Structure formats: structure tokens, C-alpha cells
């Protein structure tokens, strides 16, 4: 069985399209009606993956060195599988996660590329918490963020070589420490699990002269496995001066020593160049960012009947060059900005099962991170001005205990983390909760915990507002999730309620007439999230999710209401789907809030061949040609089209 890549059909119902194009209030009605017609969400992914995934989740979990099985914690967790990623037709993970995960939103500035530096997009928020890199992204448990400025690296989160993505909605600082304040996103890479040589390739072409190519190959023989893949994207963008180019390479090796021990290594590299034309109000000439990112790790993993764990050493590094550009009519800038950063560490963790239904997990994390910045003249790039260089060290230990009672009717979970930094001293991170399963197919989760984000080097030491005495930002999170499965597991529904109290947010204040970063900000976020999925039969499935956010502070790129709905139909070798996306109450940085709704179509046809299946696909986005902005002054594209071919061997 193979993974079928999405393909979109053309929708000829112009009367419906015209209605969708009316005003925002009508958009809401249309999308809500579609939701009532078919409710489904990320939990449909589980059912979908049973039909389409080539690799079972059990096989992957057994052979990978992860600190814990997230489904066993009292946190709200969403898993997005390879099947769902492939069916989206996206080469970047962020649009997929935004649709599939309630409460998660991503800022955008155009058709392709997020960029870094001034005018960058790609800010990820979960439940309104995200500005300033408060959601931690990881690749196989390795933290991914720039060591100088602390920002996320959104262009590097690509679909190339991804097996699944685990998203925790709520603070994950107990396990991962700083930057997991609002949640965590763990990108888990694909492993060679089938004997022999297996490969695939994909080519896509579409609007704005966009071209995307992916290829991958895996090999397994006996105890040895290897996977290598590559991705290349380029686009002119939907605005003049928004060209984008990206290349990504991935390599993974592992060797199973015996039934209890495994060693492995992986390397990922990304090169990207994104141009930024500025906003409509303040256009820029020749503003671009050139980035090289790399990450590598080695691990040893043990798996016994009464214990399992591992040791992982990793390093992430980057080299960024930025041309800040210049305003129209002004003199061109004569310098380039450079930054180098690194993030290296070691993590050791072990879970033991000392008695029935009891688990004790403990771990130690050490990380050394930092970087440098400088300017160089364009006429002589080898010259450097006064160079800034700084680093920080952090060490942490944590323990987490989980105990089941009454034949696992009740699971209680509690843990604590102590993190010490060379800059801010000690931070205690407690977390506790429980899971109750009153009937088959139903569960109630409650969790209470702390999240925090340490100040980055820019906030501490760079530019006039810097303040070396900053403390970490922190929040307290309270949430409850109710989930019910029915109809033999074909119907899965859930609702989550949360309350977040954030303190010590870093904001720039005037102190003695000068700007200075201070721990003065506070916020309260509260809301709820609903999701449902229904696998009607082998041909039809529907899913939807909705999130509501109320915050007492002005928060950019965190909509008050977010709704996504999808219906899929798979008759034989065909695969069709229709999606509805609706956002309202979104702060973009402009004078008014943004409301918009879109309809997307997907479709594919797979030819079964003796040397491997070939899938022809097409995707049509925003068929109602809605014009909107997510970042103020940066119009998003209207109707777009992408199509291509996917083949296996």
C-alpha cells in the first residue's frame, strides 16, 4: 500500500464561488455550513493513516530515541502523519500544521518564503502564545532556533524526509526547557523500514513560475538502514521582488546492535534565499536574506522490557547574510549584515517500569549556545566591523512519574524540572495532571504546568534596548480535554478548554529617557478548541476543527476564530478532497482586523505499474479568489494552481 499524493479537481459551480466571494459574514456562513455537513479533524488523520501509511506508528516509536510517548502525558497532543502531509501537496510543513492543528496559526507575507530579519514572517503561535519564539520546533528532538536572535527558522521546516509531526498544545518546558513556553513541534524524520532499495520522486509546477522537486531513497539490509532525500523549491512569488529559492538535504543512518540496542545518526542541511519587497506602504529595493542551516546528531538507544531510553548528542548551526535594502528613491545601502550561530548539547534520558502500570522517567540536558554578528562593506565583503560575540550555557535535570490505577481507569502524571543558566540562574518547572477513561473510547485529561522562555542574546546584549539583567518570560497553563470515540472508532470527537496566565513578558520601555528591555508584560489567554473526524467508509471521510481565543492583550497573528474543514472521497484510483478555511478577528499590524475565508480543492489519480505506482496530481487553492492580508501591507495571492507527478520505485 502506498501514500497517495493529493490532486485537485476544478470546481465549475460558479454560483457557489460567487457567493463565497461576497463579504466576510457570508464567508463565515458558507464555511460553517460546510463544517456542519462534515466534521473532522486531526484525529481523522489516524484513521486516514491506517488506510494510506506504509509504516505503522508502532514500528517507528520502538526504534526512535524520544524522551517519552507524548500520548501518555496529560497534555493535548496532535499527530500529523506522512499521509496527511503528502495529501496536502505542500512542500513546507507550516501550512499543513496550521490547517490540521486547532489553535495553531502561522504568519505569512506572500506565496513563497518566510525569511528572517526585518519584515520576516513565519511566526508560529499556539493559543495566542508565540511571538518571540515561544513555540519550540525540534527535528528528532533537537531544538531548532537561531542562537543570536532566538527566532524560529520557518523556511527550514520542510516536508522532505518527514515521517510524522507531534504537536503539543500547551507548555512543554518540563521535557524541553526554554522556548517550549507555548508548546512544542517535534518533526520526526522517516526511517528505512522495508528491506532492499525503495525510492520516490516528485515534480510540481504552478503559479508564479513555481517549481518544486523532491527525491528520496532508502535502503535496509539486516540490521542496517539508510535514508537520503533532497528537495528543491523556487518561485517568483506573487509580488515583484519576492523571489524565493530553497534546497534541503537529509541523510539518516542506523544500525541495530541487537534486540535491545540501536545506534544512529542524521544530518539535515538547508540553503535558502528569500527576497522581501517590503510593504505596500513602505516598499523596499533589494532586500534579501541568504541562509545556510545545518543540524546533526548521533544517538544510542536502549529498549528493554522494564526500561528504555538513550543518549543523544547534537549540534545545530547557521550562517546568515542579510541585505537590509533601501527605500524607493533613497541611496542604496553599502553594507551587508552577517550572523553566525550555534546550538549544541547532550541529552540523556531513561524510563523504567518498576511495577505494574507505573513509569518513572528522568533525564539530564546540557546545552551550549551562542553566536556572533558583524557588518561588512559590499565593496569588500571580507572586511568586518566591530564584532559581537557571546554565548550561554544551560544544564537541567527532570523527573516525571506516571501511575495507573483501577486497571488504568485513572492515570496520574507529575514531574518537575530544574534548569540552571549561566545568565539567569535557576528556574523550576512543575507539571501535573491526570487522565480518566470512564468508558471504552472516552477520556478526560487535565493538566497544570509552567512554561518559560529565556531571553535571547539580542535582548540581553545587542542594540540600545539591551538589558543583561533580564529574567525568563513565564506562564501558567491550565487545561482540560474531553475526547470520545464511537461507531467502532470511526468517529472521534474532542473539545479542549484552557486558561493561560503569562507574566514577565519582555517589552521595551523608556528608562531615564532611553529604551530598555524590561520584564513588565502580562497577558491572560483563554479559549476552547473543538475537533471531530468521521471515517464514513473506505471511500468517504470528513474532518473539521475550530478554535476560539480570547486575550486581554493585543496579539499579532493570533486569530480570535479559526476554522478548517475537509471532506475526502477516494473512489478506486482517484482521490479527491475539498477544504474550507476561515479566519476572523486577526490582528495584522494594520488599523483593522483581517477576516477571510477560502475554499481549496485537491485531486489525484494513481496508475498502478509493475515498477511502482505513478500519481498525477493537481491542487487549486483559494478558488474563490479571496484577497486578504496576514501581515499588514503584504497582500496574499488570490487563486493559485500547482500540479505535477509523484512516482515510487
Phi, psi and omega per residue, in radians:
X1 nan 2.464 -3.047
X2 -2.169 2.912 3.098
X3 -1.540 2.191 -3.096
X4 -1.664 2.135 3.139
X5 -1.372 2.538 -3.027
X6 -1.151 2.721 3.133
X7 -2.590 2.346 -2.986
X8 -1.874 2.459 3.066
X9 -1.694 2.738 3.129
X10 -1.473 2.331 -3.117
X11 -1.700 2.063 -3.060
X12 -1.743 0.108 -3.135
X13 -1.411 1.442 -3.047
X14 -1.188 -0.446 3.108
X15 -1.143 -0.712 3.100
X16 -1.167 -0.738 3.134
X17 -1.046 -0.724 3.138
X18 -1.092 -0.691 3.132
X19 -1.147 -0.698 -3.130
X20 -1.117 -0.514 -3.074
X21 -1.403 -0.011 -3.085
X22 -1.172 -2.096 -3.095
X23 -1.972 3.004 -2.977
X24 -1.056 -0.685 -3.127
X25 -1.061 -0.704 3.103
X26 -1.201 -0.607 3.089
X27 -0.995 -0.761 -3.124
X28 -1.085 -0.730 -3.125
X29 -1.108 -0.794 -3.111
X30 -1.052 -0.837 -3.076
X31 -1.181 -0.712 3.122
X32 -1.101 -0.652 3.107
X33 -1.111 -0.689 3.104
X34 -1.120 -0.617 3.131
X35 -1.140 -0.739 3.125
X36 -1.118 -0.587 3.106
X37 -1.120 -0.688 -3.134
X38 -2.637 1.983 3.138
X39 -1.778 2.253 3.091
X40 -2.857 2.808 -3.040
X41 -2.664 -2.779 -3.060
X42 -1.062 -0.491 3.140
X43 -1.142 -0.372 3.027
X44 -1.172 -0.398 3.119
X45 -1.047 -0.659 3.137
X46 -1.062 -0.818 3.124
X47 -1.159 -0.680 3.132
X48 -1.096 -0.710 -3.112
X49 -1.171 -0.522 3.111
X50 -1.115 -0.484 -3.127
X51 -1.522 -0.491 -2.926
X52 -2.114 -0.427 -3.056
X53 -1.240 2.486 3.073
X54 -1.507 -0.349 -3.056
X55 -2.084 2.249 3.109
X56 -1.327 2.583 3.139
X57 -1.053 -0.631 -3.113
X58 -1.051 -0.764 -3.129
X59 -1.054 -0.703 -3.091
X60 -1.222 -0.794 -3.078
X61 -1.087 -0.701 -3.086
X62 -1.068 -0.586 -2.990
X63 -1.839 0.243 -3.082
X64 -2.116 2.479 -3.052
X65 -1.541 1.432 3.138
X66 -1.960 2.612 -3.006
X67 -1.114 -0.610 -3.141
X68 -2.788 2.870 2.987
X69 -1.500 1.913 -2.960
X70 -1.089 -0.485 -3.132
X71 -1.130 -0.347 -3.116
X72 -1.524 -0.136 3.111
X73 -1.529 2.782 -3.131
X74 -1.403 0.244 3.138
X75 -1.479 2.822 3.085
X76 -1.485 2.047 -2.984
X77 -2.158 2.419 3.030
X78 -2.148 2.348 3.066
X79 -2.007 2.167 3.094
X80 -1.875 2.086 -3.022
X81 -1.548 2.944 3.102
X82 -1.051 -0.631 3.138
X83 -1.051 -0.798 3.138
X84 -1.140 -0.702 3.117
X85 -1.087 -0.783 -3.137
X86 -1.118 -0.716 -3.096
X87 -1.224 -0.311 3.129
X88 -1.251 -0.467 -3.063
X89 1.298 0.210 -3.107
X90 -1.696 2.518 3.039
X91 -1.648 -0.336 3.040
X92 -1.730 2.487 -3.128
X93 -1.313 -0.510 -2.968
X94 -1.074 -0.755 3.085
X95 -1.074 -0.589 3.121
X96 -1.169 -0.816 -3.124
X97 -1.111 -0.678 -3.140
X98 -1.052 -0.695 -3.135
X99 -1.318 -0.679 -2.985
X100 -1.507 -0.331 -3.028
X101 -1.966 1.966 3.088
X102 -1.118 2.448 3.125
X103 1.518 -0.143 3.137
X104 -1.778 2.335 -3.136
X105 -2.453 2.576 -3.085
X106 -2.205 2.278 3.072
X107 -1.349 2.521 3.127
X108 -2.364 2.750 3.108
X109 -2.231 -0.003 -3.129
X110 3.047 -2.886 -3.013
X111 -1.276 -0.617 -3.036
X112 -2.533 2.383 3.026
X113 1.525 2.360 3.118
X114 -1.817 -0.598 3.116
X115 1.287 3.099 2.971
X116 -2.358 -3.111 3.128
X117 1.208 -2.774 -3.060
X118 -1.066 2.346 3.117
X119 1.346 0.178 -3.110
X120 -1.252 2.710 3.022
X121 -2.039 -2.803 3.127
X122 1.477 0.267 3.058
X123 -1.265 2.191 -3.089
X124 -1.855 2.214 3.070
X125 -2.133 2.540 3.020
X126 -2.175 2.083 -3.100
X127 0.987 0.634 3.093
X128 1.422 0.035 3.121
X129 -1.884 2.071 -3.113
X130 -3.121 -0.544 -3.134
X131 -1.019 2.368 -3.120
X132 1.419 0.462 3.069
X133 1.059 0.990 3.118
X134 -1.714 0.057 3.006
X135 -2.020 2.103 -3.042
X136 -1.519 2.147 3.012
X137 -1.706 2.432 3.133
X138 -2.358 2.654 2.950
X139 -2.034 1.973 -3.052
X140 0.885 0.743 3.094
X141 1.468 -0.018 -3.137
X142 -1.612 2.155 -3.128
X143 -1.122 2.433 -3.085
X144 -2.169 1.774 3.031
X145 -2.839 2.681 -3.108
X146 -1.246 2.251 -3.015
X147 -1.252 -0.358 -3.141
X148 -1.547 -0.956 -3.025
X149 -1.684 -0.159 3.043
X150 1.240 0.133 -3.075
X151 -1.511 2.775 3.084
X152 -1.220 2.864 -3.078
X153 -2.101 1.267 -2.874
X154 -1.103 -0.592 -3.118
X155 -1.187 -0.297 -3.099
X156 -1.539 -0.123 -3.122
X157 -1.556 1.443 -3.025
X158 -1.889 2.889 -3.104
X159 -1.406 -0.148 -3.081
X160 -1.055 2.108 3.048
X161 1.251 0.371 -3.063
X162 -1.691 2.289 3.073
X163 -1.571 -0.781 3.097
X164 -2.880 2.928 3.099
X165 -2.276 2.261 3.102
X166 -1.878 2.121 -3.084
X167 -2.025 2.164 3.061
X168 -1.784 2.093 3.099
X169 -1.597 1.791 -3.056
X170 2.232 2.871 -3.017
X171 -1.047 2.346 3.116
X172 -2.064 0.399 -3.054
X173 -1.185 -0.395 3.096
X174 -0.998 -0.774 -3.116
X175 -1.553 -0.602 -2.935
X176 -2.066 -0.126 3.070
X177 1.367 -2.468 -3.050
X178 -1.109 2.723 3.094
X179 1.307 -0.156 3.042
X180 -1.688 0.488 -3.059
X181 -1.051 -0.804 -3.104
X182 -1.693 -0.215 -3.112
X183 2.715 -3.121 -3.141
X184 -2.482 2.617 3.101
X185 -2.263 1.938 -3.121
X186 -1.851 1.967 3.128
X187 -1.557 1.973 -3.059
X188 -1.790 2.146 -3.002
X189 -1.430 2.802 -3.059
X190 -1.425 2.490 -3.122
X191 -2.041 2.722 3.054
X192 -1.347 1.998 -3.102
X193 -2.123 -0.209 3.124
X194 -1.830 2.440 -3.124
X195 -1.149 2.631 3.110
X196 1.459 -2.820 -3.122
X197 -1.770 2.249 3.094
X198 -2.347 2.421 -3.095
X199 -2.552 3.004 3.090
X200 -2.714 2.825 3.064
X201 -2.583 2.722 -3.129
X202 -2.618 2.443 3.054
X203 -2.349 2.317 -3.124
X204 -2.298 2.534 3.114
X205 -2.452 2.569 -3.131
X206 -3.056 -2.688 -3.008
X207 -0.980 2.618 3.087
X208 1.047 0.626 3.127
X209 0.942 0.711 -3.128
X210 -1.475 2.364 3.111
X211 -2.352 2.316 -3.139
X212 -2.378 2.327 -3.106
X213 -2.335 2.446 3.065
X214 -2.453 2.507 3.044
X215 -2.575 2.601 3.140
X216 -2.724 2.685 3.136
X217 -2.535 2.484 3.096
X218 -2.281 2.658 -3.139
X219 -2.484 2.318 3.073
X220 -2.430 2.310 3.059
X221 -2.537 2.051 -3.126
X222 1.075 -2.127 -3.080
X223 -1.592 -0.056 -3.066
X224 -1.823 2.426 3.075
X225 -2.449 2.538 3.137
X226 -2.521 2.482 3.095
X227 -2.376 2.341 3.070
X228 -2.395 2.446 3.136
X229 -2.666 2.812 3.129
X230 -2.544 2.684 -3.129
X231 -2.448 2.444 3.090
X232 -2.384 2.137 3.110
X233 -2.149 2.502 2.962
X234 -2.634 2.602 -3.133
X235 -2.771 2.578 3.013
X236 -1.356 -0.261 -3.107
X237 1.356 2.884 -3.085
X238 -1.499 -0.058 3.071
X239 -2.261 2.619 3.069
X240 -1.077 2.296 -3.121
X241 1.490 0.318 3.108
X242 -2.059 0.564 3.135
X243 -1.039 2.582 -3.100
X244 -2.492 2.447 3.105
X245 -2.492 2.421 -3.123
X246 -2.604 2.433 2.987
X247 -2.280 2.425 -3.133
X248 -2.391 2.368 3.123
X249 -2.253 2.489 -3.068
X250 -2.459 2.375 3.110
X251 -2.439 2.299 3.094
X252 -2.351 2.379 3.098
X253 -2.267 2.523 3.005
X254 -2.621 2.700 3.098
X255 -2.449 2.202 3.137
X256 -1.558 1.921 -3.099
X257 -1.182 -0.805 3.056
X258 -2.776 -2.899 -3.056
X259 -1.192 -0.231 -3.071
X260 -1.956 -0.297 -3.010
X261 -2.274 2.492 3.089
X262 -2.523 2.497 3.064
X263 -2.120 2.659 -3.127
X264 -2.862 3.004 -3.139
X265 -2.715 2.628 3.015
X266 -2.546 2.651 3.136
X267 -2.369 2.317 3.050
X268 -2.267 2.352 3.091
X269 -2.317 2.489 3.132
X270 -2.381 2.328 3.023
X271 -2.146 2.298 -3.105
X272 -2.599 2.585 3.032
X273 -2.361 2.091 -3.093
X274 -2.114 2.261 3.074
X275 -1.688 2.577 -3.114
X276 -2.257 1.995 -3.137
X277 -1.414 0.081 -3.080
X278 1.380 -2.910 3.118
X279 -1.671 2.926 3.077
X280 -1.099 -0.560 -3.129
X281 -1.367 -0.572 -3.114
X282 -2.356 1.326 -3.117
X283 -1.197 2.671 -3.124
X284 -2.138 2.659 3.022
X285 -1.878 2.343 2.988
X286 0.918 0.804 3.026
X287 -1.699 2.131 -3.129
X288 -2.624 2.773 3.058
X289 -2.248 2.321 3.124
X290 -2.034 2.118 -2.978
X291 -2.241 2.408 2.889
X292 -2.138 2.222 3.109
X293 -2.215 2.494 3.065
X294 -2.439 2.604 3.050
X295 -2.545 2.475 -3.120
X296 -2.581 2.633 3.113
X297 -2.690 2.731 2.968
X298 -2.280 2.578 -3.100
X299 -2.560 2.743 2.960
X300 -2.212 2.283 -3.055
X301 -2.226 2.318 3.050
X302 -1.981 2.589 -3.129
X303 -2.578 1.705 3.076
X304 -1.904 3.000 -3.122
X305 -1.149 -0.590 -3.082
X306 -1.849 -0.011 -3.107
X307 -2.787 2.631 3.013
X308 -2.728 2.638 -3.122
X309 3.083 -2.709 -3.123
X310 3.063 3.052 3.040
X311 -2.250 2.335 -3.119
X312 -2.352 2.251 3.020
X313 -1.960 2.393 -3.028
X314 -2.525 2.813 3.003
X315 -2.587 2.426 3.037
X316 -2.230 2.345 -3.096
X317 -2.501 2.830 -3.110
X318 -2.740 2.668 3.055
X319 -2.314 2.095 -3.057
X320 -2.092 2.372 3.002
X321 -2.175 2.280 -3.038
X322 -2.257 2.268 2.916
X323 -1.793 1.948 -3.074
X324 -1.195 -0.156 3.133
X325 1.187 -2.978 3.141
X326 -2.647 2.687 3.134
X327 -1.195 2.628 3.136
X328 -1.028 2.272 -3.141
X329 1.605 -0.169 3.125
X330 -1.685 2.965 3.111
X331 -1.269 2.458 3.104
X332 -1.070 2.573 3.066
X333 -1.234 2.660 -3.081
X334 -1.990 0.303 -3.091
X335 -2.379 2.845 2.988
X336 -2.140 2.509 3.085
X337 -1.718 2.438 -3.130
X338 -2.254 2.557 2.971
X339 -2.541 2.401 3.005
X340 -2.070 2.444 3.124
X341 -2.531 2.854 3.123
X342 -2.630 2.741 3.113
X343 -2.612 1.843 -3.092
X344 -2.202 2.627 -3.102
X345 -2.973 3.096 3.083
X346 -2.365 2.378 3.067
X347 -2.283 2.344 3.097
X348 -2.215 2.344 -3.053
X349 -2.622 2.637 -3.127
X350 -2.645 2.419 3.036
X351 -2.085 2.239 3.089
X352 -2.037 2.690 -3.128
X353 -2.089 1.383 -2.975
X354 -1.261 -0.395 -3.138
X355 -2.667 3.058 -3.049
X356 -1.081 2.300 3.087
X357 1.080 0.358 3.135
X358 -2.119 2.368 3.084
X359 -2.277 2.421 3.006
X360 -2.197 2.063 3.133
X361 -1.964 2.402 3.110
X362 -2.508 2.651 -3.133
X363 -2.794 2.834 3.081
X364 -2.271 2.320 3.111
X365 -2.149 2.347 2.989
X366 -2.236 2.350 3.121
X367 -2.433 2.423 3.065
X368 -2.163 2.064 -3.056
X369 -2.417 2.696 -3.140
X370 3.014 -2.773 -3.139
X371 2.886 -3.002 -3.090
X372 -2.560 2.746 3.091
X373 -2.409 2.671 3.061
X374 -2.904 2.876 3.030
X375 -1.907 2.642 3.032
X376 -2.394 2.537 3.088
X377 -1.217 2.471 3.114
X378 -1.083 -0.534 -3.128
X379 -1.240 -0.447 -3.132
X380 -2.516 1.395 -3.040
X381 -1.059 -0.311 -3.135
X382 -1.305 -0.312 3.126
X383 -1.391 2.623 3.128
X384 -2.318 2.484 3.031
X385 -1.501 -2.911 3.139
X386 -0.962 2.220 -3.002
X387 -1.752 2.303 3.026
X388 -1.626 2.353 -3.141
X389 -2.579 2.242 -3.108
X390 -2.725 2.803 3.093
X391 -2.637 2.889 3.098
X392 -2.396 2.674 3.040
X393 -2.111 2.463 3.087
X394 -2.426 2.453 3.050
X395 -2.364 2.476 -3.056
X396 -2.570 2.671 3.005
X397 -2.334 2.555 3.140
X398 -2.507 2.748 3.032
X399 -2.470 2.448 -3.136
X400 -2.407 2.329 -3.102
X401 -2.104 2.357 3.083
X402 -2.289 2.323 -3.107
X403 -2.394 2.297 3.071
X404 -1.704 2.528 3.140
X405 -2.262 2.707 3.016
X406 0.965 0.909 3.135
X407 1.018 0.768 3.110
X408 1.135 0.356 2.988
X409 -1.149 -0.592 3.131
X410 -2.258 2.233 3.023
X411 -2.052 2.197 3.116
X412 -1.912 2.362 -3.074
X413 -2.309 2.329 3.100
X414 -2.650 2.587 3.128
X415 -2.827 2.953 3.116
X416 -2.607 2.552 3.110
X417 -2.227 2.420 3.001
X418 -2.060 2.066 -3.133
X419 -2.050 2.280 3.133
X420 -2.039 2.310 3.136
X421 -2.101 2.578 3.073
X422 -1.205 -0.217 -3.111
X423 -1.821 -0.825 -2.999
X424 -1.954 0.019 3.103
X425 1.465 -2.423 -3.008
X426 -1.740 2.520 3.004
X427 -2.340 2.198 3.041
X428 -1.656 2.374 -3.132
X429 -2.229 1.727 3.061
X430 -1.600 2.728 3.065
X431 -2.726 2.458 3.131
X432 -2.661 2.776 3.109
X433 3.076 -3.096 3.123
X434 -2.637 2.811 3.061
X435 -2.225 2.175 3.091
X436 -1.981 2.325 3.106
X437 -2.090 1.448 -3.028
X438 -1.154 -0.556 3.131
X439 -2.461 2.924 3.049
X440 -1.069 2.222 3.095
X441 1.513 0.036 3.116
X442 -2.166 2.638 3.114
X443 -2.687 2.655 3.038
X444 -2.250 2.170 3.114
X445 -1.987 2.427 2.984
X446 -2.325 2.387 3.093
X447 -2.502 2.613 3.077
X448 -2.387 2.320 -3.105
X449 -2.947 2.997 -3.096
X450 -1.969 2.515 2.998
X451 -2.260 2.676 3.114
X452 -2.610 2.778 3.048
X453 -2.333 2.173 3.108
X454 -1.349 2.568 3.079
X455 -1.106 2.540 3.125
X456 -1.569 3.054 -3.046
X457 -1.141 -0.577 3.099
X458 -1.098 -0.813 -3.129
X459 -1.154 -0.536 -3.092
X460 -1.446 -0.737 -2.888
X461 -2.290 -0.232 -3.007
X462 -1.841 2.504 2.989
X463 1.187 2.832 -2.994
X464 -0.954 -0.623 -3.096
X465 -1.325 0.003 -2.977
X466 -1.042 2.664 -3.124
X467 -2.628 1.854 -3.106
X468 -1.219 -0.109 -3.110
X469 -1.749 0.251 -3.133
X470 -1.136 2.534 3.037
X471 -1.791 2.851 3.088
X472 -1.127 2.563 2.928
X473 -1.269 2.636 -3.106
X474 -2.601 2.789 3.059
X475 -2.614 2.781 3.002
X476 -2.020 2.330 -3.057
X477 -2.136 2.335 3.079
X478 -2.224 2.236 -3.123
X479 -2.632 2.710 3.072
X480 -2.412 2.403 3.118
X481 -2.186 2.307 3.055
X482 -1.974 2.262 -3.125
X483 -2.399 2.447 -3.105
X484 -2.412 2.267 2.995
X485 -1.879 2.547 -3.107
X486 -2.618 3.069 3.106
X487 0.942 0.824 3.105
X488 1.194 0.444 -3.130
X489 1.533 -0.062 3.136
X490 -1.269 -0.485 3.120
X491 -1.907 2.228 -3.130
X492 -2.349 2.132 -3.093
X493 -2.273 2.571 3.113
X494 -2.674 2.690 3.047
X495 -2.464 2.415 -3.135
X496 -2.196 2.451 3.045
X497 -2.138 2.463 -3.096
X498 -2.517 2.713 3.047
X499 -2.427 2.182 -3.071
X500 -2.159 2.236 3.122
X501 -2.065 1.845 -3.091
X502 -1.762 2.435 -3.098
X503 -2.408 2.838 3.060
X504 1.042 0.546 3.075
X505 -1.126 2.429 -3.104
X506 -1.419 2.069 3.120
X507 -2.342 2.678 3.134
X508 -1.528 2.149 -3.137
X509 -2.111 2.862 3.023
X510 -1.592 2.084 3.117
X511 -2.190 2.020 -3.079
X512 0.961 0.655 3.077
X513 1.427 0.038 -3.118
X514 -2.123 2.591 3.105
X515 -1.243 2.450 -3.129
X516 -2.648 2.324 3.075
X517 -1.229 2.280 -3.086
X518 -2.401 2.652 3.037
X519 -1.518 1.404 -3.025
X520 -2.200 -0.204 -3.024
X521 -1.440 2.608 3.055
X522 -2.436 2.699 3.040
X523 -2.745 2.735 2.997
X524 -2.256 2.096 3.050
X525 -1.974 2.410 3.068
X526 -2.608 2.665 -3.124
X527 3.028 -2.897 3.126
X528 -2.582 2.817 -3.132
X529 -2.381 2.388 3.139
X530 -2.166 2.404 3.037
X531 -2.493 2.652 3.101
X532 -2.715 2.573 3.072
X533 -2.465 2.570 -3.124
X534 -2.501 1.970 3.034
X535 -1.546 1.671 -3.011
X536 -1.145 -0.883 3.059
X537 -2.790 -2.929 -3.085
X538 -1.166 -0.251 -3.112
X539 -1.839 -0.597 -3.005
X540 -2.008 2.371 2.954
X541 -2.591 2.610 -3.128
X542 -2.351 2.653 3.091
X543 -2.715 2.737 3.101
X544 -2.785 2.695 2.988
X545 -2.539 2.588 -3.118
X546 -2.430 2.450 3.094
X547 -2.352 2.456 3.096
X548 -2.126 2.299 -3.120
X549 -2.230 2.238 2.983
X550 -2.073 2.217 3.122
X551 -2.306 2.528 3.141
X552 -1.561 0.084 3.113
X553 -2.167 2.747 3.084
X554 -1.331 2.017 -3.079
X555 -2.128 2.088 3.089
X556 -1.255 2.562 2.981
X557 1.020 0.674 3.067
X558 -2.430 1.555 -3.011
X559 -1.146 2.586 3.080
X560 -1.188 -0.643 3.136
X561 -2.303 2.337 3.083
X562 -2.415 2.265 -3.084
X563 -2.356 2.317 3.051
X564 -2.348 2.393 3.130
X565 -2.472 2.576 -3.097
X566 -2.590 2.417 3.009
X567 -2.188 2.321 -3.110
X568 -2.133 2.509 -3.136
X569 -2.375 2.171 -3.049
X570 -2.219 1.463 3.088
X571 -1.547 1.778 3.113
X572 1.136 -2.121 -3.075
X573 -1.489 -0.070 3.087
X574 -1.596 2.692 3.070
X575 -2.535 1.963 -3.124
X576 -2.093 2.632 3.033
X577 -2.697 2.663 3.045
X578 -2.248 2.406 -3.094
X579 -2.190 2.568 3.028
X580 -2.215 2.312 3.139
X581 -2.180 2.271 3.112
X582 -2.406 2.260 3.132
X583 -2.256 2.313 2.981
X584 -2.575 2.641 -3.061
X585 1.381 0.673 -3.091
X586 -1.776 2.167 3.032
X587 -1.459 2.140 -3.082
X588 -1.878 -0.081 -3.011
X589 1.714 -0.067 3.110
X590 -1.721 -3.061 -3.080
X591 -1.270 -0.329 -3.095
X592 -2.241 2.700 3.064
X593 -1.342 2.684 -3.088
X594 -1.800 2.343 3.025
X595 -2.222 2.338 3.086
X596 -2.757 2.778 3.079
X597 -2.510 2.471 -3.100
X598 -2.384 2.746 3.019
X599 -2.164 2.281 3.129
X600 -2.090 2.614 3.108
X601 -2.202 2.524 3.102
X602 -2.319 2.625 3.061
X603 -2.851 2.615 -3.137
X604 -2.642 2.676 3.025
X605 -2.309 2.220 -3.069
X606 -1.904 2.231 3.072
X607 -1.718 2.126 3.080
X608 -1.421 2.117 -3.119
X609 -2.215 2.709 -3.114
X610 -1.122 -0.540 -3.134
X611 -1.683 0.241 3.085
X612 2.196 2.577 -3.120
X613 -1.220 2.608 3.062
X614 -2.175 2.246 -3.101
X615 -2.049 2.204 3.005
X616 -1.698 2.327 -3.046
X617 -2.456 2.791 3.124
X618 -2.620 2.440 3.049
X619 -2.324 2.358 -3.139
X620 -2.077 2.052 -3.108
X621 -1.902 2.518 3.093
X622 0.961 0.930 -3.078
X623 -1.170 -0.328 3.057
X624 -1.478 0.086 3.021
X625 0.945 0.786 3.139
X626 -1.287 2.286 3.095
X627 -1.767 2.208 -3.024
X628 -2.734 2.972 3.077
X629 -2.296 2.454 2.977
X630 -1.807 -0.729 2.991
X631 -1.845 2.220 -3.043
X632 -0.980 2.260 3.106
X633 1.495 0.056 -3.138
X634 -2.148 1.563 -3.078
X635 -1.158 2.379 3.069
X636 -1.443 2.743 -3.122
X637 -1.214 2.741 3.007
X638 -1.455 -2.280 -3.127
X639 -1.106 2.307 3.076
X640 -2.344 2.749 -3.096
X641 -2.416 2.415 3.026
X642 -2.407 2.459 3.100
X643 -2.624 2.839 -3.134
X644 3.062 -2.723 -3.063
X645 -2.390 2.504 3.086
X646 -2.249 2.278 -3.117
X647 -2.358 2.660 3.140
X648 -2.130 2.663 3.035
X649 -2.617 nan nan
